[in-house]
């Protein structure tokens, strides 16, 4: 059984992290991790544009360094960007100083006060240090688009069955996730647009 939504105790234990946005506005918040990618990210932007949707892209600094034009296109299209560390570090396996230095290295390329820990793995000491400078963004719904054992149809079901007003939804603009994500994204956008929802950046 995949943990598509976040257990309540985690939200209680880590109240300083952003798990969802306010309800009653009929807004959803699509986020994309691990890009930018020169082939996949432009496809995401095209799909979002078809629905006048804005999103937030948590970018790996090294990918921004390698694909600056793709990164610039995110900003030019009015989407939000966030820091996802320079090298996609696992916070549980990285000491505080190394982690903080890696986030700072990424900050030289990404001017944003939004931060999402890769894998969602971050220690209390890392939270304590980074929350002074960033809004640490987690999620309400994890699509599992990156999971080879999750079919596109299952991925869509995970999102549709667990998304509520104010939800922060995680997708990935990466090679590994592309098949699932590109199948699911337009269907999610159409489903919720037909229900009167809009899609905003953080």
C-alpha positions in Angstrom: 0.0 0.0 0.0 1.6 3.3 -1.1 1.5 6.3 1.1 -0.2 8.7 -1.3 -1.2 11.1 1.3 0.7 12.3 4.4 -0.1 10.7 7.8 -1.7 13.1 10.2 1.0 12.6 12.9 3.7 14.0 10.6 1.7 17.2 10.1 1.4 17.5 13.8 5.0 16.7 14.5 6.3 19.1 11.9 3.9 22.0 11.9 6.4 24.5 10.5 6.4 22.6 7.2 3.9 23.6 4.5 1.6 20.5 3.8 -1.3 22.1 2.1 -2.8 25.5 1.2 -6.0 27.1 2.5 -9.3 25.5 1.5 -12.5 27.1 0.2 -10.9 28.7 -2.8 -11.3 25.8 -5.2 -7.6 26.0 -6.0 -5.0 23.2 -6.4 -1.3 23.5 -6.4 0.6 21.4 -8.9 4.4 21.0 -8.2 7.1 19.4 -10.2 10.4 18.1 -8.8 13.8 17.2 -10.1 13.9 19.3 -13.3 14.4 21.3 -15.4 14.8 18.8 -18.3 15.2 20.2 -21.8 12.7 17.7 -23.4 10.2 17.0 -20.7 9.8 20.4 -19.0 8.7 22.1 -22.2 6.0 19.5 -22.7 4.8 20.2 -19.1 4.7 23.9 -19.9 2.6 23.3 -23.0 0.1 21.2 -21.2 -0.2 23.8 -18.3 -0.7 26.6 -20.8 -3.6 24.8 -22.4 -5.5 25.1 -19.1 -4.2 28.5 -18.1 -2.6 26.7 -15.1 0.3 27.9 -13.0 2.6 25.5 -11.1 5.7 25.5 -8.9 8.9 23.8 -10.1 11.4 22.6 -7.4 14.5 22.5 -9.4 17.8 20.7 -8.9 20.6 23.3 -9.1 22.8 21.1 -11.3 20.0 20.8 -13.8 19.5 24.6 -13.8 23.3 24.9 -14.5 23.1 22.4 -17.4 19.8 23.7 -18.9 19.6 27.4 -18.2 17.3 28.1 -21.1 14.8 25.6 -19.9 14.9 27.1 -16.4 14.4 30.6 -17.9 11.3 29.4 -19.7 9.7 28.5 -16.3 10.1 32.1 -15.2 9.0 33.6 -18.5 5.8 31.6 -18.4 5.0 32.9 -14.9 5.5 29.8 -12.9 7.1 29.7 -9.4 10.4 28.0 -8.8 12.0 26.5 -5.7 15.2 25.1 -4.4 15.6 21.3 -4.4 19.3 21.3 -3.4 22.2 21.4 -5.9 22.6 17.7 -6.2 19.3 16.1 -5.0 20.7 15.2 -1.6 18.9 12.8 0.8 18.7 14.8 4.1 18.6 11.6 6.2 22.0 10.6 4.8 23.7 14.1 4.8 25.1 16.0 7.8 23.7 19.5 8.5 26.7 21.5 7.2 27.0 19.6 4.0 23.2 19.9 3.4 23.1 23.6 4.1 26.1 24.3 1.9 24.4 22.4 -1.0 21.2 24.3 -0.6 23.2 27.5 -0.6 25.0 26.5 -3.8 21.7 25.9 -5.4 20.5 29.3 -4.2 23.1 31.0 -6.4 21.2 29.7 -9.4 17.6 29.8 -8.0 16.3 33.0 -6.4 13.5 31.6 -4.3 12.3 31.4 -0.7 10.7 28.0 -1.4 12.5 24.8 -0.6 11.5 21.2 -0.9 13.8 18.4 0.4 14.5 15.7 -2.1 12.6 12.4 -1.3 10.8 14.5 1.4 13.7 13.5 3.7 14.9 16.1 6.1 16.1 16.0 9.7 14.9 18.2 12.6 18.2 20.1 12.6 18.0 20.8 8.9 14.4 22.0 9.3 15.4 24.3 12.2 18.2 25.8 10.1 16.4 26.2 6.8 13.0 27.4 8.1 14.7 30.7 9.1 15.3 31.4 5.4 12.8 29.3 3.5 9.2 28.1 3.4 9.8 24.3 3.5 7.2 22.8 1.1 6.0 19.2 1.5 2.8 17.9 -0.1 -0.7 16.6 0.3 -0.7 14.1 -2.5 2.2 12.1 -4.0 1.4 10.9 -7.5 4.0 8.1 -7.7 4.7 9.1 -11.3 8.3 8.2 -10.7 7.5 4.6 -9.6 8.2 1.9 -12.2 5.6 -0.4 -10.5 2.8 2.2 -10.8 0.9 2.3 -14.1 -0.3 5.5 -15.6 -3.9 4.5 -14.8 -2.9 3.9 -11.1 -1.1 7.2 -11.0 -4.2 9.0 -12.2 -6.3 7.1 -9.7 -4.0 8.1 -6.8 -4.3 11.8 -7.6 -8.1 11.9 -8.4 -9.0 9.8 -5.3 -6.9 11.8 -2.8 -7.0 15.4 -4.0 -9.1 18.0 -2.1 -9.3 21.8 -2.2 -6.0 23.4 -1.3 -4.0 20.2 -2.1 -0.3 20.4 -3.0 0.3 17.6 -5.6 3.7 16.3 -6.5 4.7 15.3 -10.0 8.2 15.1 -11.5 9.5 16.6 -14.8 12.1 13.9 -15.1 12.9 11.1 -17.5 11.9 8.4 -15.0 8.5 9.9 -14.4 7.7 11.1 -17.9 5.4 8.3 -19.1 3.2 8.4 -16.1 3.3 12.2 -15.6 2.5 13.1 -19.2 -0.5 10.7 -19.2 -1.9 11.9 -15.9 -1.3 15.7 -16.0 -3.7 16.7 -18.8 -6.4 14.4 -17.3 -6.0 15.9 -13.9 -6.1 19.4 -15.3 -9.3 18.7 -17.3 -11.0 16.8 -14.5 -10.6 19.6 -12.0 -11.1 22.4 -14.5 -14.5 20.9 -15.3 -15.3 21.0 -11.6 -14.5 24.7 -11.4 -11.0 24.5 -9.9 -8.1 26.7 -10.9 -4.4 25.9 -10.6 -2.1 28.3 -8.8 1.6 28.5 -8.0 2.8 28.7 -4.4 
